[in-house]
Amino acid sequence: MKPKKCTPENMKLAAKLRREGVTHAEVARRLGCHEGTLGKALKKYGYVNLPPLPGIGFEGKADLYAEMTRLTN
């Protein structure tokens, strides 16, 4: 199977599949793209944005943040 290009049209489909709960690996497989290439293309075309939170992500998960804080004290 010839790999498909990560075009804006394919990225629309990829974003739709991700919203439906399809894993990143499965989306890449269905599109015939490498997972890393798919991730870069999703970012390039604006389908993936970082949340407006400081830090590395724990801060947006209250339960996890509380547990991590408890463990470090």
ABEGO torsion letter per residue (X at the ends): XBBBBBBAAAAAAAAAAAAAGBBAAAAAAAAGBBAAAAAAAAAAAGABBBBBBBEAGAAABAAAAAAAAAAAX
